[in-house]
Amino acid sequence: MSEVKIHQLKGATFAARGASNHWVMMDGKEQVGGAGAASSPMELILFGLGGCTAIDVEVMLKKMRIPLDNFEMDIQAERAEEHPKVYTKINMTYHFYGKDLPKKKLEKAVSLSKNTYCSASAMLEKTAKITASIELHETK
């Protein structure tokens, strides 16, 4: 079972701590009583999705013995206009940097994460169409 504690600091500014004992700040916009000084809870959901799939992909690529010089992701998301303003479309772009990268293996790792292993992706797919693309960046 997971457990998280949420502590109000002031207005719509909160600190959260999970079982790992790490703190995360969350803040609302100024118009709702926040200071706009930290990520919103909805932004943190996208952080979770990105972290979930990035870790999956990294672990799989290590098992496949595919060396990367770097790995980055971009995530764009759209939300419903009416409440609850859930995510309705999410696109993840995986940027892989290296020399002579095997595109088919990279695609397999991304697909396995998105469709099998990433719990965040599985949850978000209940409300959002999630797409993924890969961009290869050749390094010297």
C-alpha positions as CSV (number, residue, x, y, z in Angstrom):
1,M,0.0,0.0,0.0
2,S,1.2,3.5,-0.8
3,E,0.9,6.4,1.6
4,V,1.4,10.1,1.1
5,K,1.0,13.0,3.5
6,I,0.0,16.4,2.3
7,H,0.8,19.5,4.4
8,Q,-0.7,22.9,3.8
9,L,2.0,25.6,4.0
10,K,-0.1,28.7,3.1
11,G,-3.2,29.1,1.0
12,A,-3.0,26.8,-2.0
13,T,0.7,26.0,-1.4
14,F,1.3,22.4,-0.2
15,A,4.2,20.1,0.6
16,A,3.8,16.3,0.0
17,R,5.9,13.5,1.4
18,G,5.6,9.8,0.5
19,A,7.0,6.6,2.0
20,S,10.4,7.4,0.5
21,N,10.5,10.4,2.9
22,H,11.2,12.8,0.0
23,W,9.3,16.1,-0.1
24,V,7.7,17.6,-3.2
25,M,6.2,21.1,-3.4
26,M,2.9,21.8,-5.1
27,D,1.3,25.2,-5.7
28,G,-1.8,26.7,-7.2
29,K,-2.0,29.8,-9.3
30,E,-2.3,33.1,-7.6
31,Q,-6.0,33.5,-8.5
32,V,-6.8,30.4,-6.3
33,G,-4.6,31.4,-3.3
34,G,-1.3,30.0,-4.4
35,A,2.0,31.7,-5.0
36,G,2.6,30.0,-8.4
37,A,6.0,29.0,-7.0
38,A,5.9,25.3,-7.5
39,S,4.6,22.7,-10.0
40,S,0.8,22.1,-10.1
41,P,-0.6,18.7,-9.2
42,M,-1.5,18.1,-12.8
43,E,2.0,18.9,-13.9
44,L,3.3,16.4,-11.4
45,I,1.1,13.8,-13.0
46,L,3.0,14.4,-16.3
47,F,6.3,14.2,-14.4
48,G,5.2,10.9,-13.0
49,L,4.3,9.6,-16.5
50,G,7.6,10.7,-17.9
51,G,9.6,9.3,-15.1
52,C,7.8,6.0,-15.2
53,T,8.4,5.4,-18.9
54,A,11.9,6.8,-18.9
55,I,13.0,4.5,-16.2
56,D,11.4,1.5,-18.0
57,V,13.1,2.4,-21.2
58,E,16.5,2.9,-19.6
59,V,16.3,-0.4,-17.8
60,M,15.3,-2.2,-21.0
61,L,18.1,-0.6,-23.1
62,K,20.7,-1.6,-20.5
63,K,19.4,-5.2,-20.7
64,M,19.6,-5.0,-24.5
65,R,23.2,-3.5,-24.1
66,I,22.4,-0.5,-26.2
67,P,24.7,2.3,-25.2
68,L,23.3,5.9,-25.3
69,D,25.1,9.1,-25.0
70,N,22.0,10.8,-23.7
71,F,18.2,10.3,-23.4
72,E,15.6,13.0,-23.1
73,M,11.8,13.2,-23.4
74,D,9.3,15.9,-24.3
75,I,5.7,15.6,-23.2
76,Q,2.8,17.7,-24.6
77,A,-0.6,17.3,-23.1
78,E,-4.1,18.6,-23.7
79,R,-6.8,18.8,-21.1
80,A,-10.6,18.8,-21.2
81,E,-12.2,22.2,-21.2
82,E,-14.9,21.2,-18.6
83,H,-14.4,19.9,-15.1
84,P,-12.9,17.6,-14.3
85,K,-10.2,18.9,-16.6
86,V,-8.5,15.5,-17.2
87,Y,-5.8,15.0,-19.7
88,T,-7.4,14.0,-23.0
89,K,-4.3,13.8,-25.3
90,I,-0.7,13.2,-24.4
91,N,2.2,12.9,-26.8
92,M,5.6,11.7,-25.6
93,T,8.6,12.3,-27.8
94,Y,11.7,10.2,-26.9
95,H,15.0,11.7,-27.9
96,F,17.9,9.2,-28.1
97,Y,21.5,10.4,-28.6
98,G,24.3,8.1,-29.7
99,K,26.1,6.5,-32.6
100,D,24.5,3.9,-34.9
101,L,21.5,3.5,-32.6
102,P,19.2,0.5,-33.5
103,K,15.9,2.1,-34.1
104,K,13.8,-1.1,-34.0
105,K,15.1,-2.0,-30.5
106,L,14.5,1.6,-29.3
107,E,10.9,1.3,-30.7
108,K,10.5,-2.0,-28.9
109,A,11.6,-0.6,-25.6
110,V,9.3,2.4,-25.9
111,S,6.3,0.2,-26.9
112,L,6.9,-2.3,-24.1
113,S,7.0,0.6,-21.6
114,K,3.9,2.3,-22.9
115,N,1.8,-0.8,-23.5
116,T,3.0,-3.2,-20.8
117,Y,5.1,-1.9,-17.9
118,C,4.4,1.8,-17.2
119,S,1.6,1.9,-14.6
120,A,1.2,5.7,-15.0
121,S,0.6,5.2,-18.7
122,A,-2.0,2.5,-18.0
123,M,-3.9,4.8,-15.7
124,L,-3.8,7.8,-17.9
125,E,-4.9,5.9,-20.9
126,K,-8.3,5.6,-19.2
127,T,-9.0,9.2,-20.1
128,A,-6.2,10.2,-22.6
129,K,-5.1,9.1,-26.0
130,I,-1.4,8.6,-25.5
131,T,1.0,8.6,-28.5
132,A,4.7,8.1,-28.6
133,S,7.4,9.0,-31.1
134,I,11.1,8.5,-31.3
135,E,13.8,10.9,-32.6
136,L,17.3,9.7,-33.1
137,H,20.2,12.2,-32.7
138,E,23.5,11.0,-34.2
139,T,26.5,11.9,-32.1
140,K,30.2,11.6,-33.1
